[in-house]
Amino acid sequence: MGNPVIQFQILTRDPDQHAAFYAKVFGWKINSNNPLGYRMAETGSSRGISGGFWPAPPEASAFVQLFTEIGDMTETISKVTQNGGTVLIPPQTLPAGEQMAILRDPMGVTFGVVVPSKK
């Protein structure tokens, strides 16, 4: 199976402004028609990975976060913590059925992991 990077996410204090910028520059279509109102970027290409825009906490600078597809949340979190990483947002099930958690590596970089929905 491997563990591919499947999505990027730009976290920003103003996701609408960021989404509008990238839409204008690259012609991306922004779609927030989903249960969380997540601003998905439709790039118009079958190449690359998809992404979106999400609100960051007011004290945070904008940053990009990558999401990796995994097969087992418990096993992955165990490996992360055994190797010096931490859990920032514990595993949770999203409306479409996938599981997601946000982690931080020992050097301070945050990343997401996703177990796809079994639907």
Z-matrix of the N, CA and C atoms (Angstrom, degrees):
N
C 1 1.451
C 2 1.519 1 110.86
N 3 1.327 2 118.76 1 -43.90
C 4 1.455 3 120.74 2 -173.97
C 5 1.512 4 110.06 3 74.04
N 6 1.301 5 116.42 4 -178.18
C 7 1.458 6 122.38 5 178.56
C 8 1.520 7 109.27 6 -135.38
N 9 1.342 8 117.38 7 78.06
C 10 1.464 9 120.44 8 -176.02
C 11 1.527 10 112.97 9 -73.82
N 12 1.323 11 115.52 10 149.13
C 13 1.464 12 120.34 11 168.33
C 14 1.526 13 105.24 12 -73.20
N 15 1.334 14 116.61 13 122.19
C 16 1.467 15 119.96 14 -172.66
C 17 1.515 16 114.16 15 -111.52
N 18 1.331 17 117.68 16 -12.35
C 19 1.457 18 118.46 17 -177.26
C 20 1.516 19 110.37 18 -161.93
N 21 1.329 20 115.88 19 148.58
C 22 1.458 21 121.29 20 168.74
C 23 1.523 22 107.57 21 -109.23
N 24 1.313 23 115.07 22 157.98
C 25 1.459 24 120.21 23 176.45
C 26 1.524 25 107.78 24 -141.49
N 27 1.312 26 116.59 25 130.04
C 28 1.460 27 120.88 26 174.21
C 29 1.520 28 106.79 27 -99.76
N 30 1.316 29 115.18 28 116.66
C 31 1.460 30 120.87 29 176.92
C 32 1.519 31 107.78 30 -97.58
N 33 1.311 32 115.79 31 130.43
C 34 1.455 33 121.07 32 -172.26
C 35 1.520 34 110.00 33 -154.03
N 36 1.320 35 116.38 34 153.81
C 37 1.465 36 119.83 35 176.45
C 38 1.520 37 111.80 36 -68.40
N 39 1.335 38 117.19 37 -20.61
C 40 1.462 39 120.71 38 179.89
C 41 1.531 40 110.05 39 -132.41
N 42 1.350 41 117.14 40 77.82
C 43 1.462 42 119.54 41 -176.70
C 44 1.526 43 113.61 42 -61.16
N 45 1.323 44 118.39 43 -32.04
C 46 1.464 45 119.67 44 178.95
C 47 1.522 46 111.21 45 -65.63
N 48 1.329 47 116.82 46 -42.81
C 49 1.467 48 120.79 47 179.66
C 50 1.526 49 110.64 48 -66.46
N 51 1.324 50 116.97 49 -42.65
C 52 1.456 51 120.11 50 178.20
C 53 1.533 52 110.76 51 -63.35
N 54 1.316 53 116.76 52 -45.47
C 55 1.469 54 120.98 53 -179.99
C 56 1.531 55 110.25 54 -60.55
N 57 1.323 56 116.84 55 -42.46
C 58 1.467 57 120.92 56 179.87
C 59 1.530 58 110.85 57 -63.18
N 60 1.332 59 117.23 58 -40.75
C 61 1.459 60 121.02 59 178.64
C 62 1.527 61 111.04 60 -58.62
N 63 1.340 62 116.97 61 -52.33
C 64 1.467 63 120.49 62 -178.00
C 65 1.524 64 111.92 63 -67.44
N 66 1.312 65 117.24 64 -32.14
C 67 1.470 66 120.56 65 176.01
C 68 1.530 67 110.19 66 -63.45
N 69 1.333 68 116.44 67 -42.98
C 70 1.461 69 120.51 68 179.74
C 71 1.521 70 112.21 69 -69.22
N 72 1.330 71 117.16 70 -41.96
C 73 1.463 72 121.26 71 -176.07
C 74 1.532 73 111.55 72 -72.61
N 75 1.333 74 117.45 73 -44.93
C 76 1.463 75 121.17 74 -172.66
C 77 1.523 76 114.40 75 -109.89
N 78 1.330 77 117.57 76 -3.44
C 79 1.459 78 120.17 77 -179.26
C 80 1.517 79 113.93 78 75.63
N 81 1.342 80 117.09 79 18.01
C 82 1.457 81 120.55 80 179.20
C 83 1.521 82 109.82 81 -67.65
N 84 1.299 83 116.60 82 143.78
C 85 1.472 84 122.30 83 172.31
C 86 1.528 85 106.68 84 -93.89
N 87 1.316 86 116.42 85 133.57
C 88 1.463 87 121.29 86 -179.68
C 89 1.518 88 108.15 87 -105.41
N 90 1.318 89 115.86 88 126.22
C 91 1.457 90 121.89 89 -177.75
C 92 1.522 91 109.60 90 -125.21
N 93 1.326 92 116.67 91 117.17
C 94 1.471 93 120.50 92 178.22
C 95 1.527 94 111.30 93 -112.90
N 96 1.325 95 116.34 94 21.27
C 97 1.461 96 121.32 95 -179.60
C 98 1.530 97 109.63 96 -83.50
N 99 1.342 98 116.23 97 75.64
C 100 1.457 99 122.94 98 179.19
C 101 1.527 100 108.42 99 -153.66
N 102 1.318 101 118.57 100 164.92
C 103 1.466 102 120.72 101 -173.39
C 104 1.529 103 115.42 102 -57.96
N 105 1.346 104 118.23 103 -28.45
C 106 1.463 105 120.83 104 -179.17
C 107 1.524 106 113.11 105 -96.01
N 108 1.343 107 117.83 106 -6.16
C 109 1.457 108 120.26 107 -175.42
C 110 1.518 109 112.24 108 70.21
N 111 1.325 110 116.87 109 21.75
C 112 1.457 111 122.60 110 -179.81
C 113 1.522 112 109.68 111 -66.12
N 114 1.303 113 117.97 112 131.52
C 115 1.462 114 122.94 113 -177.69
C 116 1.523 115 109.06 114 -85.84
N 117 1.335 116 116.41 115 91.14
C 118 1.472 117 121.78 116 179.49
C 119 1.522 118 109.56 117 -78.31
N 120 1.319 119 115.60 118 137.42
C 121 1.461 120 121.33 119 176.87
C 122 1.516 121 108.32 120 -97.21
N 123 1.312 122 116.29 121 117.09
C 124 1.462 123 122.17 122 175.35
C 125 1.522 124 106.32 123 -97.29
N 126 1.333 125 115.74 124 107.42
C 127 1.465 126 120.42 125 -171.44
C 128 1.519 127 113.72 126 -80.05
N 129 1.328 128 117.94 127 -16.28
C 130 1.454 129 120.58 128 -178.97
C 131 1.521 130 113.25 129 81.07
N 132 1.336 131 117.33 130 15.55
C 133 1.458 132 121.46 131 -179.59
C 134 1.527 133 109.74 132 -134.70
N 135 1.314 134 115.91 133 149.14
C 136 1.464 135 119.61 134 175.04
C 137 1.527 136 110.77 135 -85.92
N 138 1.313 137 117.94 136 -8.65
C 139 1.467 138 122.46 137 178.35
C 140 1.509 139 110.50 138 -89.65
N 141 1.314 140 116.30 139 156.47
C 142 1.456 141 121.56 140 177.60
C 143 1.515 142 111.69 141 80.81
N 144 1.313 143 115.72 142 -169.63
C 145 1.452 144 121.90 143 -179.96
C 146 1.521 145 109.81 144 -114.96
N 147 1.312 146 115.66 145 156.07
C 148 1.459 147 120.00 146 178.47
C 149 1.524 148 109.52 147 -80.46
N 150 1.312 149 115.35 148 172.73
C 151 1.451 150 118.60 149 179.93
C 152 1.502 151 111.50 150 -164.97
N 153 1.316 152 114.72 151 -173.85
C 154 1.445 153 119.49 152 -179.28
C 155 1.518 154 111.92 153 -169.69
N 156 1.316 155 114.10 154 -173.63
C 157 1.466 156 122.26 155 -174.57
C 158 1.516 157 109.05 156 -128.78
N 159 1.337 158 116.46 157 134.80
C 160 1.455 159 121.81 158 -177.03
C 161 1.525 160 108.89 159 -139.68
N 162 1.343 161 117.26 160 147.93
C 163 1.464 162 119.42 161 179.64
C 164 1.530 163 112.36 162 -65.83
N 165 1.305 164 115.94 163 135.87
C 166 1.466 165 122.34 164 173.24
C 167 1.528 166 108.26 165 -98.04
N 168 1.319 167 117.26 166 158.36
C 169 1.470 168 119.27 167 174.92
C 170 1.531 169 110.92 168 -59.30
N 171 1.317 170 118.11 169 150.51
C 172 1.475 171 121.11 170 -176.45
C 173 1.531 172 114.05 171 -56.19
N 174 1.322 173 117.56 172 -29.75
C 175 1.467 174 120.67 173 -177.27
C 176 1.531 175 112.72 174 -84.44
N 177 1.327 176 118.20 175 -7.43
C 178 1.463 177 121.55 176 -175.28
C 179 1.519 178 111.97 177 -92.42
N 180 1.323 179 115.07 178 145.59
C 181 1.460 180 120.78 179 169.26
C 182 1.520 181 107.42 180 -79.73
N 183 1.320 182 117.22 181 158.42
C 184 1.463 183 120.84 182 176.93
C 185 1.533 184 109.15 183 -63.69
N 186 1.323 185 115.84 184 144.16
C 187 1.460 186 120.24 185 177.39
C 188 1.523 187 110.03 186 -154.69
N 189 1.329 188 115.50 187 163.05
C 190 1.465 189 122.69 188 178.76
C 191 1.518 190 107.93 189 -104.69
N 192 1.318 191 115.29 190 137.53
C 193 1.459 192 121.55 191 179.82
C 194 1.530 193 108.05 192 -126.02
N 195 1.328 194 117.10 193 138.06
C 196 1.456 195 121.83 194 178.05
C 197 1.526 196 109.75 195 -102.53
N 198 1.327 197 115.87 196 148.03
C 199 1.460 198 122.20 197 176.84
C 200 1.521 199 108.80 198 -117.11
N 201 1.327 200 115.32 199 131.84
C 202 1.458 201 122.28 200 179.12
C 203 1.517 202 109.41 201 -111.32
N 204 1.320 203 116.15 202 134.58
C 205 1.469 204 120.91 203 176.44
C 206 1.525 205 109.07 204 -78.36
N 207 1.327 206 115.49 205 133.00
C 208 1.462 207 121.23 206 179.68
C 209 1.527 208 109.00 207 -129.59
N 210 1.318 209 116.67 208 167.52
C 211 1.453 210 120.70 209 179.57
C 212 1.513 211 113.67 210 -100.05
N 213 1.341 212 117.49 211 -25.89
C 214 1.459 213 120.92 212 -174.88
C 215 1.527 214 109.97 213 -142.30
N 216 1.312 215 116.29 214 112.49
C 217 1.468 216 121.50 215 -176.47
C 218 1.532 217 111.68 216 -64.23
N 219 1.326 218 117.32 217 -46.86
C 220 1.468 219 121.16 218 -177.36
C 221 1.521 220 111.16 219 -61.40
N 222 1.319 221 116.49 220 -45.57
C 223 1.461 222 121.02 221 -179.75
C 224 1.527 223 111.17 222 -63.38
N 225 1.324 224 117.04 223 -43.42
C 226 1.466 225 120.60 224 -178.89
C 227 1.519 226 111.14 225 -65.70
N 228 1.322 227 117.72 226 -44.44
C 229 1.467 228 120.01 227 179.37
C 230 1.521 229 110.12 228 -63.21
N 231 1.317 230 116.96 229 -38.36
C 232 1.460 231 120.54 230 177.22
C 233 1.527 232 110.78 231 -60.98
N 234 1.331 233 117.54 232 -44.99
C 235 1.466 234 121.22 233 178.58
C 236 1.522 235 111.30 234 -63.45
N 237 1.328 236 116.55 235 -40.78
C 238 1.469 237 120.49 236 179.64
C 239 1.524 238 110.12 237 -61.98
N 240 1.317 239 117.41 238 -50.53
C 241 1.470 240 120.26 239 -176.68
C 242 1.527 241 111.86 240 -69.09
N 243 1.329 242 118.26 241 -35.49
C 244 1.475 243 121.07 242 177.19
C 245 1.522 244 111.80 243 -65.32
N 246 1.325 245 116.03 244 -23.06
C 247 1.461 246 120.38 245 -179.19
C 248 1.524 247 113.25 246 -104.72
N 249 1.325 248 116.64 247 19.32
C 250 1.457 249 121.19 248 172.86
C 251 1.509 250 116.39 249 94.31
N 252 1.326 251 117.88 250 1.32
C 253 1.463 252 120.82 251 177.80
C 254 1.520 253 111.09 252 -85.00
N 255 1.326 254 115.39 253 173.10
C 256 1.471 255 120.98 254 -179.35
C 257 1.524 256 110.53 255 -134.97
N 258 1.319 257 114.13 256 160.81
C 259 1.461 258 121.89 257 176.91
C 260 1.522 259 107.64 258 -97.99
N 261 1.336 260 117.45 259 121.24
C 262 1.465 261 121.66 260 177.00
C 263 1.522 262 111.11 261 -92.77
N 264 1.325 263 116.72 262 -47.09
C 265 1.468 264 122.08 263 176.65
C 266 1.521 265 106.33 264 -124.38
N 267 1.327 266 117.18 265 113.29
C 268 1.463 267 120.70 266 -177.29
C 269 1.526 268 111.53 267 -60.59
N 270 1.331 269 116.69 268 161.97
C 271 1.458 270 120.54 269 179.95
C 272 1.522 271 111.74 270 -53.93
N 273 1.316 272 114.41 271 138.94
C 274 1.456 273 121.08 272 176.20
C 275 1.516 274 108.73 273 -145.63
N 276 1.318 275 115.33 274 152.20
C 277 1.456 276 120.33 275 178.82
C 278 1.520 277 108.42 276 -94.64
N 279 1.329 278 116.79 277 127.70
C 280 1.459 279 123.08 278 -179.42
C 281 1.532 280 110.01 279 -88.36
N 282 1.337 281 117.98 280 166.43
C 283 1.465 282 121.21 281 -174.72
C 284 1.534 283 115.42 282 -55.45
N 285 1.333 284 117.72 283 -31.17
C 286 1.473 285 119.42 284 -179.91
C 287 1.525 286 112.35 285 -84.75
N 288 1.338 287 117.50 286 0.04
C 289 1.451 288 121.40 287 175.38
C 290 1.514 289 115.77 288 101.25
N 291 1.343 290 118.66 289 -9.62
C 292 1.452 291 119.87 290 178.66
C 293 1.532 292 109.74 291 -76.40
N 294 1.339 293 115.66 292 154.75
C 295 1.463 294 121.41 293 175.44
C 296 1.510 295 108.30 294 -101.65
N 297 1.339 296 116.65 295 141.84
C 298 1.451 297 121.28 296 -178.85
C 299 1.515 298 109.53 297 -139.26
N 300 1.323 299 117.02 298 146.81
C 301 1.462 300 123.34 299 171.49
C 302 1.529 301 107.13 300 -143.64
N 303 1.328 302 116.21 301 153.13
C 304 1.467 303 121.79 302 175.63
C 305 1.525 304 106.96 303 -113.57
N 306 1.320 305 115.51 304 128.40
C 307 1.463 306 122.44 305 -174.94
C 308 1.522 307 109.76 306 -124.19
N 309 1.338 308 115.87 307 168.34
C 310 1.473 309 120.40 308 176.29
C 311 1.522 310 107.77 309 -132.76
N 312 1.318 311 116.13 310 134.12
C 313 1.461 312 119.32 311 177.36
C 314 1.532 313 109.35 312 -78.82
N 315 1.335 314 118.28 313 168.98
C 316 1.469 315 120.19 314 -176.87
C 317 1.526 316 114.23 315 -62.96
N 318 1.337 317 117.19 316 -18.21
C 319 1.466 318 120.33 317 179.86
C 320 1.518 319 112.60 318 -91.76
N 321 1.346 320 117.27 319 -2.82
C 322 1.455 321 120.63 320 174.97
C 323 1.514 322 116.68 321 104.41
N 324 1.338 323 118.57 322 -0.32
C 325 1.462 324 121.12 323 179.91
C 326 1.529 325 109.25 324 -84.18
N 327 1.330 326 116.05 325 129.95
C 328 1.459 327 119.51 326 177.40
C 329 1.520 328 109.87 327 -90.66
N 330 1.324 329 115.53 328 150.32
C 331 1.459 330 121.48 329 177.62
C 332 1.518 331 108.68 330 -153.39
N 333 1.319 332 115.13 331 157.67
C 334 1.453 333 120.43 332 179.10
C 335 1.510 334 110.62 333 -107.93
N 336 1.332 335 115.26 334 153.10
C 337 1.460 336 121.59 335 172.31
C 338 1.518 337 107.44 336 -127.00
N 339 1.339 338 115.06 337 144.61
C 340 1.468 339 121.04 338 -175.76
C 341 1.521 340 109.59 339 -135.43
N 342 1.329 341 115.79 340 130.68
C 343 1.464 342 121.93 341 167.75
C 344 1.525 343 105.47 342 -100.34
N 345 1.336 344 117.20 343 118.44
C 346 1.470 345 119.17 344 -177.15
C 347 1.518 346 111.84 345 -59.79
N 348 1.322 347 115.29 346 155.06
C 349 1.459 348 122.32 347 175.82
C 350 1.518 349 108.82 348 -64.07
N 351 1.299 350 116.34 349 143.31
C 352 1.462 351 120.76 350 177.33
C 353 1.521 352 111.91 351 -87.12
N 354 1.329 353 116.37 352 3.71
C 355 1.474 354 121.39 353 -179.90
C 356 1.496 355 111.66 354 -70.03
